[in-house]
Amino acid sequence: MKKRRMLYEILMIIFGNFLYATGVVFFIMPSGLITGGTTGLAIGVNQYTGLPVSYLIFGFNTVMFIMGLLILGRKFALTTLISTFCYPIAFELLHKAVGDYVVTDDIILCTLFGGIFIGASIAIVIRAGASTGGMDIPPLILNKYFRTPVSVGLYAADCAILALQAVFNDREKILYGIVLVLAYSIILDKFLLLGSNKMQVKVVSDKSTDIKEAINSKIDRGVTLFHGRTGYLEKETDILLSVVSNRELSKVEKLVHEIDVDAFVMISRVSEVRGRGFSVGKQYLNKKSDHEIL
């Protein structure tokens, strides 16, 4: 099982890096867009020196990998090893395969699809438990020694790389470059939460026991009880807490109000849920003649 999981993660990391290279080769470079990260740094240096972008990416990634190995340790280095060398290889293969092929001349479409490809690819690599390496490493080093927030370091690095490329680009390309960075940042956040966000339901009711049993048996979800007291009438009551999927939410609401039409229901979205019944399979224990979900 562990070997299958490891193989799956490796394949996802490779796929993510090829997806990243696809976005750069088909949308970023043909349109002359500026971007952040190692790719943006390589494109900027290429404009100054004329050296091949794939070689520069490989060189930068190698230097960053060595820095990560020496400063952040072996464990971190192992998670970035595949990305460090896979991305420049994928970039070179795709670049040679497509040559000067252009998908579209519309710079807005290139900006949007470039952002989608880059954001989705980084999210895939991160969800596989790895790092994309490259310019991710300096902010992590700064965080280790100076407690600088990683997000601040990443944005600062991207701004510096955009400024490097801005010298050789007009104002419109600079603005589109900023939109590109914003686009892949938003896509990254959305993809990281894809499929993991759930709905949290809190219920205040005099019929808490009936509602608990109904959620357990009919929705097949666990319920946690908090003892509380109402603020106006100061009545002792139990507050039910349950986490359900988006599909199950309407069923829970209907079920609660069928049992108690006056029930007070609070619903909020949670970004991620881990534990029994979600990230870990459900487990049932015998409790007299019934079953209770752990």
C-alpha positions in Angstrom: 0.0 0.0 0.0 2.8 2.4 0.9 4.6 1.6 -2.3 1.5 2.3 -4.4 1.0 5.6 -2.5 4.6 6.6 -3.1 4.4 5.7 -6.8 1.2 7.7 -7.1 2.8 10.7 -5.5 5.9 10.5 -7.8 3.6 10.3 -10.9 1.6 13.3 -9.6 4.8 15.3 -9.1 6.1 14.5 -12.6 2.6 15.3 -14.1 2.5 18.6 -12.2 6.0 19.6 -13.5 5.0 18.7 -17.1 1.8 20.8 -16.7 3.9 23.7 -15.5 6.2 23.4 -18.5 3.1 23.2 -20.8 1.8 26.5 -19.5 5.1 28.2 -19.9 5.9 26.8 -23.4 2.4 27.3 -24.9 1.3 30.5 -23.2 4.0 32.4 -21.3 6.9 32.5 -23.7 5.1 32.9 -27.1 3.2 35.9 -25.7 6.3 37.5 -24.2 4.6 37.6 -20.7 6.7 38.2 -17.7 6.3 36.0 -14.6 7.7 35.2 -11.2 9.6 32.2 -9.9 12.5 30.4 -11.4 11.0 30.6 -14.9 10.7 34.4 -14.6 14.2 34.7 -13.4 15.5 32.5 -16.2 13.5 34.6 -18.8 14.9 37.8 -17.3 18.5 36.6 -17.5 17.9 35.2 -21.0 16.9 38.8 -22.1 20.2 40.1 -20.7 22.5 37.3 -21.8 20.8 35.2 -24.5 21.5 31.9 -22.7 18.8 29.2 -23.2 16.0 29.4 -20.7 16.0 25.6 -20.0 19.7 25.7 -19.1 19.2 28.7 -16.8 16.2 27.0 -15.1 18.3 23.8 -14.6 21.2 25.8 -13.2 19.0 27.9 -10.8 17.1 24.9 -9.6 20.4 23.0 -9.0 21.8 25.9 -6.9 18.6 26.2 -5.0 18.5 22.5 -4.4 22.0 22.5 -2.9 21.1 25.4 -0.7 18.0 23.6 0.5 20.0 20.4 1.2 22.7 22.2 3.2 20.4 24.6 5.1 17.0 22.9 5.3 18.1 19.3 5.5 17.8 16.0 3.7 14.1 15.5 4.3 13.3 18.8 2.5 15.8 18.0 -0.3 14.2 14.7 -1.0 10.7 16.2 -1.4 12.1 18.7 -4.0 14.5 16.4 -5.8 12.1 15.3 -8.5 10.8 18.8 -9.2 14.3 20.3 -9.3 15.3 18.2 -12.3 12.0 17.2 -13.8 10.7 20.7 -14.7 13.7 21.8 -16.8 13.8 18.5 -18.6 10.0 18.8 -19.3 10.5 22.4 -20.5 13.3 21.4 -22.9 11.4 18.4 -24.3 8.2 20.4 -24.9 10.1 23.4 -26.3 11.9 21.3 -28.8 8.8 19.4 -29.7 6.5 22.4 -30.4 9.2 24.8 -31.7 7.5 28.2 -32.5 4.0 26.8 -32.4 1.5 29.4 -31.1 -1.8 28.4 -29.6 -3.3 32.0 -29.6 -2.1 35.5 -30.2 -4.6 36.9 -27.7 -2.5 38.1 -24.7 -5.5 38.0 -22.3 -6.1 34.3 -23.1 -2.4 33.6 -22.7 -2.4 35.4 -19.3 -5.5 33.5 -18.0 -4.5 30.0 -19.3 -0.9 30.5 -18.3 -2.2 31.3 -14.8 -4.5 28.3 -14.8 -1.7 25.9 -15.8 0.9 27.3 -13.4 -1.5 27.5 -10.4 -2.9 24.0 -11.0 0.5 22.5 -11.5 1.9 23.9 -8.3 -1.1 22.8 -6.4 -0.8 19.2 -7.8 2.9 19.1 -6.7 2.1 20.5 -3.2 -0.9 18.1 -2.7 1.5 15.2 -3.6 3.5 16.2 -0.6 6.4 17.8 -2.5 7.8 21.2 -3.2 8.3 22.8 -6.6 11.8 23.9 -5.4 13.5 26.8 -7.2 12.5 30.2 -5.8 10.4 28.5 -3.0 13.6 27.8 -1.2 15.1 31.3 -0.3 11.8 32.4 1.5 12.0 29.1 3.5 15.6 29.8 4.5 14.6 33.4 5.5 11.7 32.0 7.5 14.0 29.6 9.3 16.6 32.2 10.4 14.6 35.4 10.6 11.0 34.2 11.0 10.0 36.1 7.9 6.6 34.9 6.7 7.1 32.6 3.7 4.3 34.3 1.8 6.0 37.7 2.2 9.3 36.2 1.0 7.6 34.7 -2.1 5.8 37.9 -3.0 9.0 39.9 -2.5 11.0 37.5 -4.7 8.3 37.6 -7.4 8.3 41.4 -7.4 12.0 41.5 -7.7 11.9 39.1 -10.7 9.1 41.0 -12.4 11.2 44.2 -12.0 14.2 42.4 -13.6 12.1 41.6 -16.7 10.3 45.0 -16.7 13.5 46.7 -18.1 13.0 44.9 -21.4 9.2 45.0 -21.6 6.6 47.7 -22.2 4.1 48.9 -19.5 1.3 46.7 -20.8 3.4 43.5 -20.5 4.3 44.5 -16.9 0.6 44.9 -16.1 -0.2 41.6 -17.7 2.6 40.0 -15.7 1.1 41.3 -12.5 -2.3 39.9 -13.5 -0.6 36.5 -14.3 1.0 36.3 -10.9 -2.4 37.1 -9.2 -4.2 34.6 -11.5 -1.9 31.7 -10.6 -1.9 32.6 -6.9 -5.8 32.5 -6.9 -5.9 29.2 -8.9 -3.3 27.7 -6.5 -5.4 28.5 -3.4 -8.6 27.2 -5.1 -6.9 23.9 -6.2 -5.3 23.3 -2.8 -8.8 23.4 -1.2 -10.5 21.5 -4.0 -12.5 18.6 -2.6 -11.4 19.2 1.0 -13.7 21.9 2.1 -16.8 20.8 4.1 -19.8 22.3 5.9 -19.9 22.7 9.6 -23.4 22.6 11.2 -24.3 23.7 14.7 -27.8 23.0 16.1 -29.4 24.4 19.2 -32.5 22.4 20.0 -34.6 20.9 22.9 -34.7 17.7 20.9 -30.9 17.3 20.5 -31.0 13.6 21.3 -33.5 12.9 18.5 -31.5 15.0 16.1 -28.2 13.3 17.0 -29.7 9.9 16.5 -31.2 10.9 13.1 -27.9 12.3 11.8 -26.0 9.2 13.0 -28.5 6.8 11.4 -29.8 8.6 8.3 -26.9 10.8 7.2 -24.2 8.4 8.6 -22.2 11.3 10.1 -20.8 11.7 13.6 -22.1 14.3 16.0 -20.4 16.1 19.0 -22.5 17.5 21.8 -21.6 20.6 23.8 -23.5 21.4 26.9 -24.7 25.1 27.0 -27.3 27.5 28.2 -29.5 29.8 26.1 -28.9 33.5 26.7 -32.5 34.8 26.9 -34.4 32.1 28.7 -31.3 30.6 30.3 -32.4 27.1 29.6 -29.9 24.2 29.8 -29.5 22.6 26.4 -27.1 20.6 24.3 -25.5 22.1 21.2 -24.8 19.7 18.3 -21.8 20.0 16.1 -21.4 18.0 12.9 -19.3 18.2 9.8 -20.9 17.1 6.5 -20.2 17.3 2.8 -21.9 20.0 0.6 -24.3 17.3 -0.8 -25.3 16.2 2.6 -26.0 19.8 3.9 -29.6 20.1 2.5 -30.5 16.6 3.9 -29.2 17.6 7.4 -31.2 20.9 7.3 -34.4 19.2 6.3 -33.9 16.4 8.8 -33.3 18.9 11.7 -36.4 20.9 10.9 -38.6 17.9 10.5 -37.7 16.9 14.1 -37.8 20.4 15.5 -39.2 23.2 13.5 -37.9 25.8 16.0 -34.3 24.5 15.9 -31.6 27.2 15.7 -29.2 26.1 12.9 -25.8 27.7 12.2 -23.9 26.8 9.0 -20.3 27.7 8.1 -17.8 26.5 5.6 -14.5 24.9 6.8 -11.5 24.8 4.4 -10.3 21.4 5.4 -11.3 18.4 7.5 -9.0 15.6 8.6 -9.8 12.6 10.8 -12.1 9.6 11.0 -14.9 9.6 8.4 -13.0 12.1 6.1 -9.3 11.7 5.6 -9.5 8.3 7.4 -12.1 5.6 6.7 -15.2 5.3 9.0 -15.1 2.9 11.9 -18.1 1.5 13.7 -18.3 0.3 17.3 -21.1 -1.8 18.8 -23.1 0.2 21.3 -25.8 -2.0 22.8 -28.0 -2.7 19.7 -27.1 0.4 17.8 -24.0 1.7 16.1 -22.1 4.9 16.8 -19.7 6.5 14.3 -16.4 7.4 15.8 
